[in-house]
Amino acid sequence: MAGFAASAWCADESEDAVSLAIVPPKVKATLAKYATESEVKKVVKGDQDGTKVYEFDIEHGTHKFELAISKKGKYMGQEEDVEFSAFPAAAQKALTAQSAGAKMSGFEKATDKQGKVTYEATFLKGGKPIEVAVDADGKVISTENVTDEKD
């Protein structure tokens, strides 16, 4: 879970933009459970913890999220930008404590392939940007150094 939550779309993973037309049928079948093709705004080939995936930027009206599907058509998880105020109170408290007063940004709700949800924020610690993921109860799931901001 932490591997997805902390690193699904980090800048250090290689990504190559592709046309939806070349996405394999098994991947499209899984995609259809989450979005119509017209809701897909971008498709990239990437790598998630050693698994080759297709990553889709999806827009359902005002709801925007990223979806990862393996080349074999397996759902690998999703992330969406959300307001910090939408996080559960325990997650807000834990991230605020972790940031030690540093300005936080990059708030995301991530769901891994098992359906487990984490809440993420990025902030400077020791002069370096890090991303911390916590669960709904405020338990720290992962801490990762971030070299480049996500798109």
C-alpha positions as CSV (number, residue, x, y, z in Angstrom):
1,M,0.0,0.0,0.0
2,A,2.7,2.5,0.9
3,G,4.4,1.9,-2.4
4,F,1.4,3.0,-4.3
5,A,0.4,5.8,-2.0
6,A,3.8,7.4,-1.9
7,S,5.1,6.8,-5.3
8,A,2.5,6.0,-7.9
9,W,3.1,9.2,-10.0
10,C,6.4,10.5,-8.7
11,A,8.7,12.3,-11.1
12,D,11.4,9.7,-10.9
13,E,9.3,7.1,-12.6
14,S,9.5,7.1,-16.4
15,E,6.4,8.1,-18.2
16,D,5.7,8.2,-21.9
17,A,2.5,9.8,-23.3
18,V,0.5,7.5,-25.6
19,S,-2.7,7.6,-27.6
20,L,-5.8,6.0,-26.1
21,A,-6.1,4.1,-29.5
22,I,-3.0,1.9,-28.7
23,V,-4.1,1.0,-25.2
24,P,-4.7,-2.9,-25.0
25,P,-8.2,-4.2,-24.9
26,K,-7.8,-5.7,-21.4
27,V,-6.7,-2.2,-20.1
28,K,-9.7,-0.5,-21.9
29,A,-12.1,-3.0,-20.4
30,T,-10.9,-2.1,-16.9
31,L,-10.9,1.6,-17.7
32,A,-14.5,1.4,-18.7
33,K,-15.4,0.5,-15.1
34,Y,-14.1,4.0,-14.0
35,A,-14.6,6.3,-17.0
36,T,-15.7,6.7,-20.6
37,E,-13.1,7.3,-23.2
38,S,-14.3,10.9,-23.6
39,E,-13.5,11.5,-19.9
40,V,-9.8,10.5,-20.4
41,K,-7.7,13.6,-20.8
42,K,-4.2,12.1,-20.9
43,V,-2.7,8.6,-21.1
44,V,0.9,7.8,-20.2
45,K,2.9,4.5,-19.9
46,G,4.6,4.4,-16.6
47,D,6.1,2.2,-13.9
48,Q,4.6,1.6,-10.5
49,D,6.9,-0.3,-8.1
50,G,8.3,-2.3,-11.0
51,T,5.0,-3.0,-12.7
52,K,4.4,-1.5,-16.1
53,V,1.1,0.5,-16.0
54,Y,-1.0,2.8,-18.1
55,E,-1.9,6.0,-16.1
56,F,-5.1,7.9,-17.1
57,D,-5.9,11.5,-16.2
58,I,-9.7,11.4,-15.9
59,E,-12.3,14.2,-15.6
60,H,-15.9,13.4,-14.5
61,G,-17.2,17.0,-14.7
62,T,-15.4,18.8,-11.9
63,H,-14.1,15.5,-10.3
64,K,-10.5,14.8,-11.5
65,F,-8.4,11.9,-10.7
66,E,-5.5,9.7,-11.9
67,L,-6.1,5.9,-12.5
68,A,-3.4,3.3,-12.9
69,I,-4.0,0.0,-14.7
70,S,-1.4,-2.7,-15.4
71,K,-0.7,-3.9,-18.9
72,K,-2.7,-7.0,-18.1
73,G,-5.8,-5.0,-17.2
74,K,-5.5,-5.1,-13.4
75,Y,-6.6,-2.0,-11.4
76,M,-3.5,-0.7,-9.6
77,G,-5.0,2.3,-7.7
78,Q,-5.9,6.0,-8.1
79,E,-5.1,9.4,-6.7
80,E,-7.0,12.6,-6.6
81,D,-6.2,16.1,-5.5
82,V,-8.4,17.2,-2.6
83,E,-8.6,20.0,-0.1
84,F,-6.8,19.4,3.2
85,S,-10.1,20.2,4.9
86,A,-11.6,17.1,3.2
87,F,-9.2,14.8,5.0
88,P,-10.4,13.0,8.2
89,A,-9.6,14.9,11.3
90,A,-7.0,12.4,12.5
91,A,-5.2,12.5,9.2
92,Q,-5.2,16.3,9.3
93,K,-3.8,16.3,12.8
94,A,-1.1,13.7,12.0
95,L,0.1,15.6,8.9
96,T,0.1,18.9,10.7
97,A,2.3,17.3,13.4
98,Q,4.6,15.8,10.8
99,S,5.0,19.1,9.0
100,A,6.1,20.8,12.3
101,G,4.7,24.1,11.1
102,A,6.1,24.0,7.5
103,K,3.7,25.0,4.7
104,M,2.0,22.0,3.3
105,S,0.9,21.4,-0.3
106,G,0.1,18.7,-2.8
107,F,-2.9,17.2,-0.9
108,E,-4.0,13.9,-2.3
109,K,-6.3,11.1,-1.5
110,A,-4.8,7.8,-2.8
111,T,-6.5,4.4,-3.1
112,D,-4.3,1.4,-3.7
113,K,-5.1,-1.8,-5.6
114,Q,-6.6,-3.4,-2.4
115,G,-8.9,-0.4,-1.8
116,K,-6.9,1.0,1.1
117,V,-7.0,4.8,1.3
118,T,-4.2,7.2,2.4
119,Y,-4.0,10.9,2.6
120,E,-0.8,12.7,1.4
121,A,0.8,16.1,1.8
122,T,4.1,17.5,0.7
123,F,6.2,19.9,2.8
124,L,9.8,20.9,3.4
125,K,11.7,19.1,6.2
126,G,15.4,19.9,6.7
127,G,15.2,22.1,3.6
128,K,14.1,19.1,1.4
129,P,10.6,18.4,0.1
130,I,9.1,15.2,1.4
131,E,5.7,13.6,1.0
132,V,4.0,11.9,4.0
133,A,1.1,9.5,3.6
134,V,-1.2,8.7,6.6
135,D,-4.3,6.6,7.0
136,A,-7.7,7.8,8.1
137,D,-6.7,7.2,11.8
138,G,-3.5,9.4,11.4
139,K,-1.0,6.5,11.3
140,V,2.0,7.4,9.2
141,I,2.1,4.9,6.3
142,S,5.1,6.3,4.4
143,T,7.6,9.2,4.1
144,E,9.3,9.8,0.8
145,N,11.8,12.3,-0.4
146,V,10.5,14.2,-3.4
147,T,13.0,15.5,-5.9
148,D,10.5,17.1,-8.3
149,E,6.9,18.2,-7.8
150,K,4.3,16.1,-9.5
151,D,2.5,17.4,-12.5
